[in-house]
């Protein structure tokens, strides 16, 4: 089965779960609003500090790394906290319960020490990668990009582990790596990309609306622009929710050897490249 077909089917299974409780989309909505506020408080002043020149590689002065680290930390904390609340609700829903938004937030609050620890660790890795990127040449930046990709893949199951098992950030990361290694082996390269599929959902309507603007003139540009923004925001919220539901399905498959109801075991097994004959060394 091709990557596109696999993504479509897994997204459909995630969508069926979301339809059972559409309130789940509230968590990425709150997260998005909080992130917008953080960006306004940090990114805009930092942009002004850099002279307001967005073109070319971004270079940070040494005194800017502390606010940049705080910016990273707050971003990661918000994302991890509300993802944890969403994951807690999805896990309870899969177990046959009927979670509420309050249940998810309360569960995430119980995991606050672990969430803070993981946000601190991820922001530290992020700032170190940024430092490396600024100190190396073109080839070095490619290597740094590969390191960032490897970190993203190996930490893919950390938040579900953190929520479901209550382990600390380092233990959760080790558990994520072990689960991925034992289930999919060394070639852990995603065969599923919700982002690519949703990009198509965004590009096609944007092209149609742009064509309409050319036909009706500039008077309707604000209305068409507002419709497009609403559509793109809605897409982003749905994509984020579906990806988190899919992440839970991957975790349950890696932990139990069986995907949750509604997800095909073989599809989930093929979410990463097949395990090679030799294990990791």
GIZI-V600783 format. One record per residue. N is the residue number from 1. D_CENTER is the distance of its C-alpha to the mean C-alpha in Angstrom with 1 decimal. Layout:
N,D_CENTER + N,D_CENTER
This chain:
1,24.4 + 2,22.6 + 3,18.9 + 4,19.0 + 5,21.0 + 6,18.8 + 7,15.6 + 8,17.8 + 9,19.2 + 10,16.1 + 11,14.6 + 12,18.1 + 13,18.1 + 14,14.9 + 15,16.6 + 16,19.7 + 17,18.2 + 18,16.7 + 19,20.3 + 20,21.8 + 21,20.2 + 22,18.9 + 23,18.7 + 24,15.3 + 25,14.0 + 26,15.6 + 27,12.9 + 28,10.3 + 29,13.5 + 30,14.8 + 31,11.7 + 32,12.0 + 33,15.7 + 34,15.5 + 35,13.3 + 36,15.9 + 37,18.6 + 38,17.4 + 39,17.3 + 40,20.7 + 41,22.1 + 42,21.0 + 43,20.0 + 44,23.1 + 45,25.6 + 46,24.2 + 47,24.5 + 48,28.0 + 49,28.8 + 50,28.0 + 51,30.6 + 52,28.4 + 53,28.3 + 54,24.9 + 55,26.4 + 56,26.3 + 57,24.4 + 58,23.4 + 59,25.7 + 60,25.4 + 61,28.6 + 62,28.8 + 63,29.2 + 64,25.8 + 65,23.8 + 66,24.2 + 67,22.9 + 68,20.0 + 69,19.2 + 70,19.5 + 71,17.2 + 72,14.5 + 73,15.3 + 74,15.2 + 75,11.9 + 76,10.3 + 77,12.7 + 78,11.9 + 79,8.1 + 80,9.2 + 81,12.3 + 82,11.3 + 83,8.7 + 84,11.8 + 85,14.0 + 86,12.3 + 87,12.4 + 88,16.0 + 89,17.0 + 90,15.8 + 91,17.6 + 92,20.6 + 93,20.6 + 94,20.6 + 95,23.5 + 96,25.4 + 97,25.1 + 98,24.4 + 99,22.0 + 100,22.2 + 101,19.9 + 102,22.1 + 103,21.7 + 104,17.9 + 105,18.4 + 106,21.4 + 107,19.6 + 108,16.9 + 109,19.9 + 110,21.6 + 111,18.8 + 112,19.0 + 113,20.6 + 114,18.0 + 115,15.2 + 116,17.2 + 117,17.9 + 118,14.4 + 119,13.6 + 120,16.9 + 121,16.3 + 122,13.0 + 123,14.6 + 124,17.7 + 125,16.2 + 126,14.7 + 127,18.1 + 128,20.0 + 129,18.3 + 130,19.1 + 131,22.6 + 132,23.1 + 133,22.0 + 134,24.6 + 135,27.3 + 136,27.2 + 137,28.2 + 138,26.7 + 139,26.7 + 140,25.3 + 141,22.3 + 142,21.6 + 143,21.9 + 144,19.6 + 145,17.0 + 146,17.5 + 147,17.3 + 148,13.9 + 149,12.8 + 150,14.7 + 151,13.1 + 152,9.5 + 153,11.2 + 154,13.5 + 155,11.1 + 156,9.0 + 157,11.2 + 158,11.9 + 159,10.6 + 160,12.3 + 161,15.2 + 162,15.4 + 163,15.7 + 164,17.9 + 165,20.1 + 166,20.2 + 167,20.4 + 168,19.9 + 169,17.2 + 170,19.3 + 171,20.4 + 172,17.0 + 173,16.0 + 174,19.3 + 175,18.8 + 176,15.5 + 177,17.4 + 178,20.5 + 179,18.9 + 180,17.4 + 181,20.7 + 182,22.9 + 183,21.2 + 184,20.4 + 185,22.3 + 186,22.0 + 187,20.6 + 188,17.0 + 189,15.8 + 190,13.4 + 191,15.7 + 192,13.2 + 193,11.3 + 194,10.3 + 195,9.7 + 196,13.3 + 197,14.8 + 198,13.5 + 199,14.8 + 200,18.1 + 201,18.1 + 202,17.8 + 203,20.2 + 204,23.0 + 205,23.5 + 206,23.3 + 207,26.0 + 208,28.1 + 209,27.9 + 210,28.9 + 211,31.8 + 212,32.8 + 213,32.9 + 214,35.3 + 215,37.5 + 216,37.7 + 217,37.8 + 218,36.2 + 219,37.4 + 220,34.6 + 221,31.9 + 222,30.6 + 223,30.4 + 224,28.7 + 225,26.3 + 226,25.5 + 227,25.0 + 228,22.6 + 229,20.5 + 230,20.5 + 231,19.5 + 232,16.5 + 233,15.3 + 234,15.8 + 235,14.0 + 236,10.8 + 237,11.2 + 238,12.1 + 239,9.3 + 240,6.6 + 241,9.3 + 242,10.2 + 243,7.1 + 244,7.4 + 245,11.1 + 246,10.9 + 247,9.4 + 248,12.3 + 249,14.7 + 250,13.9 + 251,14.6 + 252,17.7 + 253,19.0 + 254,18.7 + 255,20.3 + 256,23.0 + 257,23.5 + 258,23.0 + 259,20.3 + 260,20.4 + 261,22.8 + 262,21.8 + 263,19.9 + 264,22.2 + 265,22.5 + 266,23.2 + 267,20.2 + 268,17.9 + 269,20.1 + 270,19.7 + 271,15.9 + 272,16.7 + 273,20.0 + 274,23.0 + 275,24.2 + 276,27.0 + 277,30.5 + 278,30.0 + 279,27.7 + 280,26.0 + 281,28.6
